[in-house]
């Protein structure tokens, strides 16, 4: 008799019930699998912080969320870096129809963000996704993905949402001066 392994896919509702088990671990649900998220690097943190400051008006309106889950389908509850909502939500998690724009800042996660997450976001009806590609600190860009296009539009000067222009030279200012986190960690160990 042959035995085969069967993958168990969790729904977003089942995933939510596991919150106490997963407490303290940064995870997201992708295609029914619980995925441990990559650690946030220094350049990633700087870029997200700068984007949040440029989008502060939306935060004041209750339309900007940072690092919060979005239920996009029964088996998907990712945590994009930034979510811009069509309107404030009140007391619930957003779903795909609530979202105007999702932003993923990609340093070490570029392949997963563009190959796995972006197609899921667009298929769920998210009207626009920005992948802020900082994998090469010296040559950052924003890829603007929209439904129906097989390739993104590349932006290096400005991107806009909800009447707000985001000047990319300000977002990427001195990004090339930030060493890789592995280098920073080895400097800290050497200095101890």
Long-range contacts (C-beta under 8 A, 24 or more apart in sequence): 7-32, 7-33, 8-32, 9-33, 9-75, 10-34, 10-75, 11-74, 11-75, 12-71, 12-73, 12-74, 12-75, 12-76, 12-77, 15-77, 16-77, 26-79, 28-69, 28-77, 28-78, 28-79, 29-75, 29-76, 29-77, 29-78, 30-76, 30-78, 30-116, 30-117, 30-120, 31-75, 31-76, 31-116, 31-120, 32-75, 37-79, 38-108, 38-109, 39-181, 41-107, 41-108, 41-180, 41-181, 42-178, 42-181, 42-184, 43-107, 43-134, 43-137, 43-175, 43-178, 44-81, 44-105, 44-107, 44-134, 46-175, 46-178, 47-105, 47-132, 47-134, 47-140, 47-171, 47-172, 47-175, 48-81, 48-82, 48-105, 50-170, 50-171, 51-81, 51-82, 51-103, 51-105, 51-132, 51-166, 51-171, 52-82, 54-164, 54-166, 54-167, 54-170, 54-171, 55-82, 55-84, 55-161, 55-164, 55-166, 57-164, 58-84, 58-162, 58-164, 61-88, 62-88, 62-89, 63-87, 63-88, 63-100, 63-162, 65-94, 68-93, 68-94, 69-93, 70-94, 70-95, 70-96, 70-98, 70-99, 70-102, 71-95, 71-96, 72-96, 72-120, 72-121, 72-124, 72-126, 73-120, 73-124, 76-120, 76-124, 78-117, 78-120, 78-121, 80-104, 80-117, 80-121, 81-105, 81-132, 84-161, 84-162, 96-121, 96-124, 96-125, 96-126, 97-125, 99-126, 99-127, 100-127, 100-128, 100-161, 100-162, 101-126, 101-127, 101-128, 101-129, 101-130, 101-161, 102-126, 102-128, 102-129, 102-130, 103-129, 103-130, 103-132, 104-129, 104-130, 104-131, 104-132, 105-132, 105-134, 106-131, 106-132, 106-133, 106-134, 106-135, 107-134, 107-135, 108-135, 110-135, 114-143, 118-145, 121-145, 122-146, 122-147, 128-161, 130-159, 132-171, 134-172, 134-175, 137-175, 137-176, 137-178, 138-175, 138-176, 140-168, 140-171, 140-172, 140-175, 141-168, 142-168
